[in-house]
Amino acid sequence: MTVPMAENDYGTEKSILVVEDSAADFHLIKHYIEIASAPGNISFHHASSLDDAIEVLRTQRIDIITLDLGLPDSSGINTYHKLHEHSINIPMVILSGVEDNALALQAVSEGAEDFLCKNNLNEITLTKMLNYALSRFRLRSLEKRQLEEVSELKSQFLAAMSHEIRTPMNAILGMTDILLTMQQNEEQMECLRAIRASGGTLMHLLNDLLDFTKFNSDKIELELRPVQVEELLEEVGELFSAQAQAKKLLLLESIDPEVPDAMVVDAHRLKQILSNLLSNAIKFTESGHVKLSAKVPPPGLSTKKGKDDPISIVFEVADTGPGIHREDRGKLFEVFFQGKTTSAKAAGGTGLGLAISKKLTDLMGGRISLQSGTNPEERGSKFSVELPVCIYKEKEVKKTVYGLAKNALVFSRNPTLSGHIKSFLGQWVFDHAGNHKIQSVITESLDAFKALLSAPSGIKFDFVILSSLDKKELDELKDEASKIASSGIPILWMLSKEDHLDSSASCHIIRFPFHPSKFRQHLISIVERRETPIGKVAHARPELLESYLRFDLPILVIEDNEYNQLLIKKMLSKMNLKFQIVGDSKSAMNAVNLSKFSVILMDCSLPDQDGWKLTEDMRRIGIDTPIIALTAHVYQGVEARCQRAGMDGYLSKPITIAALRQKLSGISTGQVAVELRSAFP
């Protein structure tokens, strides 16, 4: 006696697709199911070929499928594979004319709900099998939903914890950066460097954990936005400047002239890849340098390309560390893998960074590769990330320095740095006819340096570049710098962030790491004989470097956390900028209604209203002041949310003074790097 289908899980109204090329078998299957089902509870769809079945799935709602593997246009297990591509969320039972246990096991292991030989077919066997298939499928779907809900709760918890950790870390790391720019004794500097480096490690670990969770739940999606290549590299370099300085490593950045000015890419993910690589390079390198660069692979840009034409850009992180042993290279991108060498064990870490970088690179359609040597003559590693990108706009003329200068004297005891400077001058400095005319004379000897300057019949130098990587070198060069300045020769002086110049000499100061844009800006002032944006430097500190930021109106800061208010206040004060601080949306609206501002810095988590809604309200009443988001949120889509709200830029906490300065610099010169509102209408 059969149990009526109406009393089973299968008894509610269902739509069945029978994929069967034999009309007799189709009618037999239909007959068996109808015997056990209540009238009108079942609707049937018949397909006699694979193509017909796919068409039915495209146009009809189907609850369950019975499939014969031997069809006119497909046969064997491939029939199941092809149909499954179009019916991932529909349970499928295979009905075969052949008793084949191996085939049955393979089909079930690859996703089929059950396998039945037609020789054993009757109404009881078939209806029970369909009932069980639906029940198992629903149970698995329920378990999957429950797992997804747990995963979503876990992701929400981690995102909330990330926000709560980033908010105080913003003040901790920001205040530490400010203290590092002030005169301290060596013991105090050592403590501050330790705080900054450890804080940076904590933030790096937090980012890795968040992304590892996202990969496990398949929630990583790309957010393509236009971004300036130079700005992106400098932001990454600035994040690790303290760690490099603490280990007395030279941190360099380089961009080949062939690289476009801006590209369309997921900037957040690319920065994360480069940050992981740069963090490892600094961690494992005890002396020498680490270099971050961007280049176009051979044969380069053979023709002019528009913004929609894809090209490849290679981002490289090279170091002078111990290298990676050959036996470790094959496992390097595996999750939780750490090298077995003494240096790897001493450096520690989670073993997630390179695995995440590999997954992100693959997701972006690129490839990551490694070159490494462990022999004394070829020690070091170079990680290369090649990505397909679209040009957003052509390289701008502002990158090139034009002028009458012909000769530069460079003093540096670091051959890597002097070579880097010479290469930069050769690539970017031209005369007015567009020819490379600059000649660089490089010396590592202070006596030779003095002799070159004082030789009566020697070379007439148009400007001098000095490099002092520590306080000892700085003290040695002070007297000589005063003499050079008094003779009218411009000086470009490269200093560490911790060194201070108590000279009244007129000079241009650049702080390490080597940022191409800053170096170029000072070269323009020198080579093109424009008035220096710095002026006379009485106490050359990093804040004086940025006095070229000029706003006619004050900056409005909307931030509720008192320590972050204090941090922004100190950052803007060091840039010699006027500002007003408010702590809630009501005060912010009152402020914009009463006064005009050059820029608005907007925290996105205010106590009475989030910053996105507040931005929308401001845009609605006609406030068109540039708005930069300052947020501890780093979840997927936050940048797009800022764009939709009408914001013009985005900075993720913890915020560095360099990143804030760079964002404000783009606005003050009318060259906002990426205008979110106009990027993709």
C-alpha positions in Angstrom: 0.0 0.0 0.0 1.5 3.4 -1.0 1.3 6.4 1.2 -0.6 9.2 -0.5 1.8 11.9 -1.7 -0.4 14.6 -0.2 0.6 13.3 3.3 4.3 13.4 2.5 6.8 16.3 2.2 6.3 15.9 -1.5 2.5 16.3 -1.2 2.3 20.1 -1.7 2.1 21.5 -5.2 5.4 20.8 -7.1 6.8 21.2 -10.6 8.8 18.3 -11.9 11.1 18.3 -14.9 11.6 14.8 -16.4 14.6 14.8 -18.7 14.0 11.6 -20.7 14.4 10.9 -24.4 12.1 7.8 -24.3 8.5 8.8 -24.4 7.5 5.4 -22.9 9.8 5.9 -19.9 8.5 9.5 -19.4 4.9 8.3 -19.3 5.8 5.5 -16.9 7.6 7.9 -14.5 4.7 10.3 -14.7 2.2 7.5 -14.1 4.1 6.3 -11.0 4.2 9.7 -9.5 0.5 10.5 -10.2 -0.6 7.2 -8.5 0.9 8.5 -5.2 0.0 12.1 -5.5 -3.2 14.1 -4.8 -4.9 15.3 -8.0 -3.6 18.7 -9.2 -0.6 18.6 -6.8 2.0 17.9 -9.4 2.8 19.6 -12.7 5.1 17.9 -15.2 7.6 19.3 -17.8 9.1 17.0 -20.2 12.5 17.5 -22.0 13.8 14.9 -24.4 17.3 16.4 -24.8 19.8 18.4 -22.8 19.1 21.6 -24.8 15.4 21.2 -24.2 15.9 20.8 -20.5 18.1 23.9 -20.3 15.3 25.9 -22.1 12.7 24.6 -19.6 14.9 25.7 -16.7 15.3 29.1 -18.3 11.5 29.7 -18.6 9.8 27.6 -15.9 10.0 27.3 -12.1 11.2 23.8 -11.3 11.2 22.1 -7.9 12.9 18.8 -8.7 14.5 17.1 -11.7 14.7 13.4 -12.8 17.5 12.9 -15.3 18.4 10.2 -17.8 22.1 10.3 -18.5 21.8 8.9 -22.0 20.3 11.7 -24.1 20.6 12.4 -27.9 22.9 15.4 -27.4 24.8 14.3 -24.3 25.6 11.1 -22.4 27.3 9.9 -19.2 28.2 11.9 -16.1 28.9 15.0 -18.3 25.1 15.2 -18.9 24.7 15.8 -15.1 27.5 18.3 -15.0 26.1 20.4 -17.9 22.6 20.4 -16.5 23.8 21.1 -13.0 25.4 24.4 -14.2 21.8 25.6 -14.9 20.1 24.1 -11.8 22.5 24.6 -8.9 19.6 25.2 -6.4 17.3 22.4 -7.7 17.6 18.8 -6.4 18.3 16.2 -9.0 17.7 12.4 -9.1 19.4 10.4 -11.8 17.4 7.5 -13.4 19.7 5.3 -15.4 19.0 2.3 -17.6 22.3 0.7 -16.4 23.1 -0.7 -13.0 26.5 1.0 -12.4 27.6 1.4 -8.8 30.7 3.4 -9.6 28.7 5.8 -11.7 26.1 6.1 -9.0 28.7 6.8 -6.3 30.4 9.5 -8.6 27.0 11.2 -9.3 26.0 11.4 -5.7 29.5 12.5 -4.6 29.3 15.4 -7.1 25.9 16.7 -6.0 23.1 14.5 -7.3 20.5 13.6 -4.6 20.2 10.0 -5.6 20.7 7.4 -8.3 18.2 4.7 -9.3 18.3 2.1 -12.0 15.1 2.0 -14.2 14.9 -1.8 -13.8 14.0 -1.2 -10.1 11.5 1.5 -10.8 8.0 1.4 -9.3 5.7 3.9 -7.7 6.8 3.3 -4.1 10.5 3.4 -4.8 10.3 6.5 -7.1 8.0 8.6 -4.8 10.1 7.7 -1.7 13.2 8.7 -3.5 11.8 12.0 -4.6 10.5 12.7 -1.1 13.9 11.9 0.4 15.7 13.9 -2.2 13.6 17.0 -1.5 13.9 16.5 2.3 17.7 16.2 2.1 18.0 19.1 -0.2 15.9 21.3 2.1 17.8 20.2 5.1 21.1 21.0 3.5 19.7 24.4 2.3 18.6 25.1 5.9 22.0 24.1 7.2 23.6 26.3 4.6 21.4 29.3 5.6 22.2 28.7 9.2 26.0 28.6 8.5 25.6 31.8 6.4 23.8 33.5 9.2 26.5 32.4 11.7 29.2 33.6 9.2 27.3 36.9 8.8 27.1 37.4 12.6 30.8 36.7 12.8 31.6 39.2 10.1 29.4 41.8 11.7 31.1 41.2 15.1 34.6 41.5 13.6 33.6 44.6 11.7 32.2 46.1 14.9 35.3 45.2 16.8 37.4 46.6 14.0 35.6 49.9 14.2 35.9 50.0 18.0 39.7 49.2 17.8 40.4 51.6 15.0 38.8 54.6 16.8 41.3 54.6 19.8 44.2 53.4 17.6 43.6 56.5 15.5 44.5 58.7 18.4 47.3 56.4 19.7 49.2 56.2 16.4 48.4 59.7 15.3 49.7 61.2 18.6 52.8 59.0 18.4 53.5 60.3 14.9 53.2 63.9 16.1 55.5 63.2 19.0 58.0 61.7 16.6 58.2 65.1 14.8 59.2 66.9 18.1 62.6 67.1 19.6 63.1 64.1 22.0 66.1 62.5 23.5 67.2 59.2 22.1 65.6 57.1 24.8 62.2 58.8 24.3 62.6 58.3 20.5 63.3 54.6 21.0 60.1 54.2 23.1 58.0 56.2 20.5 59.3 54.1 17.6 58.4 51.0 19.5 54.9 52.2 20.1 54.4 53.2 16.4 55.8 50.0 15.0 53.8 47.8 17.4 50.6 49.8 16.7 51.2 49.4 13.0 51.7 45.6 13.4 48.4 45.4 15.3 46.5 47.2 12.6 48.1 45.0 9.9 47.0 41.9 11.9 43.5 43.3 12.2 43.2 43.8 8.5 44.5 40.3 7.8 41.9 38.7 10.2 39.1 40.6 8.6 40.0 39.6 5.1 40.7 36.0 6.0 37.1 35.9 7.4 35.7 37.5 4.2 37.5 34.9 2.0 36.1 32.0 4.1 32.6 33.4 3.6 33.1 34.3 -0.1 32.3 38.0 0.6 35.3 39.6 -1.1 34.1 41.9 -4.0 36.1 44.4 -6.0 35.3 48.1 -6.0 36.8 49.7 -9.1 37.6 53.4 -8.7 40.0 55.7 -10.5 43.1 56.3 -8.4 46.4 58.2 -8.9 49.2 55.7 -9.0 51.7 58.0 -7.4 49.3 58.9 -4.5 48.6 55.2 -3.9 52.3 54.3 -3.7 53.1 57.2 -1.4 50.2 56.3 1.0 51.5 52.8 1.3 55.1 54.0 1.8 54.0 56.4 4.5 52.3 53.7 6.4 55.6 51.9 6.9 57.9 54.9 7.2 58.1 54.5 11.0 59.0 50.8 10.9 61.7 51.5 8.3 63.1 54.4 10.3 63.2 52.3 13.4 65.4 49.7 11.6 67.4 52.5 9.9 66.3 51.1 6.5 66.1 53.3 3.4 62.6 53.3 2.0 62.3 54.3 -1.6 59.4 54.7 -4.1 59.8 54.8 -7.8 57.4 55.2 -10.8 58.5 54.8 -14.4 57.6 57.6 -16.7 55.6 55.1 -18.9 53.1 54.4 -16.0 49.9 56.4 -16.5 49.0 59.1 -14.0 45.7 57.4 -13.0 44.1 54.0 -13.4 40.9 52.2 -12.6 41.4 49.6 -9.9 40.3 48.5 -6.5 42.7 50.8 -4.7 41.9 49.4 -1.2 42.7 45.9 -2.2 45.8 46.9 -4.1 47.1 48.9 -1.1 46.4 45.9 1.0 48.5 43.6 -1.3 51.4 46.1 -1.3 51.1 46.7 2.4 51.5 43.0 3.1 54.5 42.8 0.8 56.1 45.9 2.2 55.5 44.8 5.8 57.2 41.5 5.2 60.1 43.2 3.4 60.8 45.6 6.3 60.3 42.8 8.9 62.9 40.5 7.3 65.4 43.1 6.2 68.0 44.1 8.8 70.1 46.5 6.7 70.1 48.2 3.4 66.9 49.3 1.6 63.4 48.4 0.6 62.0 49.7 -2.6 58.3 50.0 -3.8 57.9 50.7 -7.5 55.5 50.7 -10.4 56.4 50.1 -14.0 54.9 49.0 -17.3 56.3 45.6 -18.5 58.0 45.3 -21.9 57.2 46.3 -24.6 55.4 49.1 -22.6 52.9 51.5 -24.0 53.4 51.2 -27.8 50.5 53.5 -28.7 48.5 56.1 -26.9 45.6 54.5 -25.0 42.3 55.7 -23.8 40.8 55.2 -20.4 38.9 52.1 -21.4 41.9 50.2 -22.9 43.4 47.7 -20.5 47.2 47.6 -19.9 49.4 45.8 -17.4 51.2 47.5 -14.6 53.7 45.8 -12.4 54.1 46.7 -8.8 57.3 45.6 -7.2 58.5 45.3 -3.6 62.3 44.6 -3.5 64.5 44.3 -0.4 68.1 43.6 0.6 67.0 41.0 3.2 68.3 37.4 3.6 66.3 36.0 0.8 63.9 33.1 0.8 65.2 29.5 0.7 64.2 27.5 -2.3 62.4 24.8 -0.2 60.1 27.5 1.2 59.1 29.2 -2.0 56.6 26.6 -3.1 54.5 27.0 0.1 55.0 30.7 0.6 51.4 31.6 -0.5 49.7 28.9 1.6 47.6 30.0 4.6 49.5 30.0 7.9 52.8 29.0 6.3 55.9 30.5 7.9 59.4 29.8 6.8 61.5 27.5 8.9 64.6 29.7 9.0 65.7 31.4 12.1 64.9 34.9 10.8 61.3 33.7 9.9 60.7 32.3 13.4 62.2 35.4 15.0 60.0 37.7 12.9 56.8 35.9 13.8 53.4 36.7 12.3 50.2 34.9 11.4 51.2 33.4 8.0 48.1 35.1 6.5 49.6 38.1 4.6 51.0 36.4 1.5 48.1 34.0 1.2 45.7 36.9 1.3 47.8 38.9 -1.2 47.8 35.9 -3.6 44.0 35.5 -3.3 43.4 39.2 -3.9 45.8 39.3 -6.9 44.0 36.3 -8.4 40.6 38.0 -7.7 41.8 41.1 -9.6 42.9 39.0 -12.6 46.6 39.4 -12.0 49.5 37.3 -11.0 52.1 37.5 -8.2 55.6 36.2 -8.5 58.8 36.0 -6.6 62.5 36.3 -7.3 64.9 35.6 -4.4 68.5 34.9 -3.7 70.2 33.7 -0.6 73.9 33.9 -1.7 75.9 36.8 -0.4 76.3 38.4 -3.8 72.6 38.2 -4.7 70.7 38.4 -1.4 67.3 39.8 -1.3 63.8 39.2 -2.5 61.5 40.9 -5.1 57.8 40.3 -5.2 56.1 41.4 -8.4 52.3 41.9 -8.8 51.2 42.3 -12.4 47.6 43.6 -12.7 45.4 44.4 -15.8 44.1 48.0 -15.3 42.4 50.7 -17.4 43.9 54.1 -17.8 41.7 56.8 -16.4 43.6 59.8 -17.7 46.9 60.3 -19.4 50.0 61.2 -17.6 50.0 64.9 -16.7 52.6 67.4 -17.7 52.9 68.5 -14.1 55.0 65.4 -13.4 57.8 66.8 -15.6 60.2 69.5 -14.4 61.3 72.1 -17.0 64.0 74.6 -16.5 67.5 76.0 -17.2 69.3 74.1 -14.6 72.1 71.9 -16.0 74.3 70.7 -13.1 73.4 69.2 -9.7 75.7 68.3 -6.9 74.5 65.4 -4.8 76.1 64.5 -1.4 75.1 61.1 -0.1 77.0 58.3 1.7 74.4 55.8 0.6 75.0 54.7 -3.0 71.5 53.3 -3.3 70.0 56.7 -2.5 72.4 58.6 -4.7 71.7 56.3 -7.6 68.0 56.7 -7.0 68.3 60.5 -7.0 70.3 60.5 -10.2 67.8 58.2 -11.9 64.9 60.5 -10.9 66.7 63.6 -12.2 67.4 61.9 -15.4 63.8 60.7 -15.9 61.9 63.9 -14.9 64.0 67.0 -15.5 64.2 68.6 -19.0 65.2 71.8 -20.6 62.5 73.9 -22.3 63.1 72.1 -25.6 62.2 68.8 -23.9 65.7 67.4 -23.8 67.4 65.6 -20.9 70.0 68.2 -19.9 70.6 67.7 -16.2 74.0 66.3 -15.1 74.4 64.9 -11.6 77.8 64.9 -9.8 77.6 62.5 -6.9 80.1 62.3 -4.0 80.2 60.3 -0.8 83.2 62.2 0.6 82.6 65.5 2.5 86.1 66.7 1.6 85.4 66.0 -2.1 82.1 67.7 -1.7 83.8 70.9 -0.3 86.4 70.8 -3.1 83.8 70.6 -5.8 82.0 73.6 -4.5 85.1 75.8 -3.9 87.0 75.0 -7.1 87.3 78.4 -8.9 87.4 76.9 -12.4 85.2 73.9 -11.6 81.6 73.1 -12.5 79.0 75.8 -11.7 76.2 73.9 -9.8 72.7 75.1 -10.2 71.5 73.4 -7.0 72.7 71.0 -4.3 71.1 68.0 -2.8 72.2 66.9 0.6 71.3 63.6 2.3 71.7 63.0 6.0 70.3 59.7 7.2 71.2 60.2 10.8 72.1 63.0 13.3 75.8 62.5 12.9 75.6 63.3 9.2 73.3 66.2 9.9 75.8 67.8 12.3 78.6 67.3 9.8 76.7 69.1 7.0 75.3 72.1 9.0 78.2 74.5 8.6 78.7 73.6 4.9 75.0 74.1 4.2 75.1 77.6 5.6 78.0 78.5 3.3 76.2 77.1 0.3 73.0 79.0 1.1 74.9 82.3 1.6 76.3 81.9 -1.9 72.8 81.8 -3.4 72.9 78.1 -4.5 69.5 76.5 -3.6 69.7 73.5 -1.3 67.4 70.5 -1.2 68.0 68.7 2.1 66.8 65.1 2.7 66.3 64.3 6.4 64.8 61.6 8.6 61.6 62.5 10.3 63.3 62.6 13.6 66.1 65.0 12.8 65.7 68.7 13.3 67.6 71.5 11.6 68.4 74.5 13.8 69.7 76.6 10.9 68.4 79.8 9.5 69.6 78.9 6.1 67.1 79.1 3.3 66.6 75.5 2.1 64.1 73.0 0.9 63.5 70.2 3.4 62.3 66.7 2.4 61.6 64.0 5.0 62.2 60.3 4.3 60.7 58.1 2.9 61.5 59.3 -0.6 58.1 60.4 -2.0 58.4 61.3 -5.8 55.7 64.0 -5.6 57.4 65.9 -2.8 60.8 65.6 -4.4 59.3 66.8 -7.7 57.5 69.7 -6.1 60.7 71.1 -4.6 62.6 70.5 -7.9 60.0 72.7 -9.6 60.6 75.5 -7.2 64.4 75.2 -7.7 64.8 74.3 -11.4 62.1 76.6 -12.7 63.2 79.4 -10.3 59.8 79.8 -8.7 59.5 81.2 -5.2 59.9 78.3 -2.7 56.7 77.3 -1.0 58.6 76.8 2.2 60.4 80.1 2.5 63.1 80.6 5.1 63.3 77.6 7.4 64.1 78.6 11.0 63.2 75.3 12.6 62.8 72.7 9.8 60.2 70.3 11.0 57.7 68.2 8.9 54.8 70.6 9.5 56.7 73.4 7.8 57.0 71.3 4.7 53.3 71.7 4.1 52.7 75.4 4.6 52.0 75.5 0.8 48.5 74.3 1.7 46.5 77.4 1.4 42.8 77.8 2.0 41.0 81.1 2.1 38.4 79.7 4.5 38.7 77.5 7.6 38.2 73.7 7.7 35.2 72.3 9.5 36.0 69.1 11.5 33.0 67.0 12.5 34.2 64.4 15.0 32.6 63.3 18.3 35.6 61.5 19.9 37.5 63.9 22.1 40.9 62.3 21.6 40.4 62.2 17.8 39.3 65.8 18.0 42.6 66.6 19.7 44.5 64.7 17.1 42.9 66.4 14.1 43.4 69.8 15.9 47.2 69.1 16.3 47.5 67.8 12.7 45.8 70.9 11.2 47.7 73.2 13.5 51.0 71.7 12.3 49.9 72.5 8.7 49.2 76.1 9.7 45.5 75.7 8.8 42.5 77.4 10.4 39.7 75.1 11.5 36.5 74.8 13.6 35.6 71.5 15.4 32.0 70.3 16.2 30.9 67.1 17.7 27.5 66.3 16.3 25.3 66.7 13.2 23.1 69.5 14.7 26.2 71.7 15.5 27.6 70.8 12.0 24.4 72.0 10.2 24.4 75.2 12.3 28.1 75.8 11.4 27.5 75.4 7.6 24.5 77.6 7.7 26.3 80.4 9.5 29.8 80.2 7.9 31.6 79.1 4.7 34.4 76.5 4.8 37.1 75.4 2.4 36.8 71.7 3.3 34.7 69.5 5.7 36.3 66.6 7.4 33.4 64.3 8.3 33.4 61.4 10.8 30.9 58.8 9.7 29.8 57.6 13.1 28.3 60.6 14.9 26.2 60.2 18.1 23.0 61.6 16.6 23.3 60.9 12.9 25.8 59.1 10.7 28.0 61.1 8.5 26.6 59.8 5.2 23.1 61.0 6.1 24.5 64.3 7.2 26.4 64.7 3.9 23.1 64.0 2.0 21.3 66.6 4.1 24.1 69.2 3.3 24.0 68.5 -0.4 20.2 68.7 -0.4 20.4 72.3 0.9 23.1 73.3 -1.6 26.3 73.0 0.4 28.9 72.1 -2.2 32.0 72.3 0.0 34.3 69.3 -0.6 33.6 66.7 2.1 36.3 64.1 3.1 35.1 61.1 5.1 37.1 60.1 8.2 35.9 56.7 9.2 36.9 53.6 11.2 34.5 51.5 9.0 36.4 49.3 6.6 33.7 46.9 5.4 33.0 46.1 1.8 31.3 49.0 0.0 32.1 51.8 2.4 33.9 53.8 -0.3 30.9 53.4 -2.6 28.6 54.5 0.2 30.7 57.7 0.6 30.3 58.3 -3.2 26.5 57.8 -3.1 26.2 60.2 -0.1 28.0 62.9 -2.1 31.4 62.9 -0.5 34.6 63.9 -2.3 37.1 61.7 -0.7 37.7 59.0 1.9 40.3 58.3 4.6 40.3 55.2 6.8 41.3 55.4 10.4 43.9 55.3 11.7 44.8 58.5 9.8 48.3 59.7 9.3 49.2 63.3 9.0 50.8 62.6 5.6 47.6 61.0 4.3 45.5 63.9 5.5 48.0 66.4 4.1 48.0 64.7 0.8 44.2 64.7 0.5 44.0 68.3 1.5 46.8 69.2 -0.9 44.7 67.9 -3.8 41.8 70.1 -2.8 43.9 73.2 -2.2 45.4 73.1 -5.7 42.1 72.2 -7.3 43.4 68.7 -8.2 41.5 66.3 -6.0 43.1 62.9 -6.8 39.8 61.0 -7.0 36.5 62.9 -6.9 34.1 60.2 -5.8 31.0 62.2 -6.9 32.2 62.5 -10.5 34.2 59.3 -10.9 31.4 57.1 -12.2 28.1 59.1 -12.8 
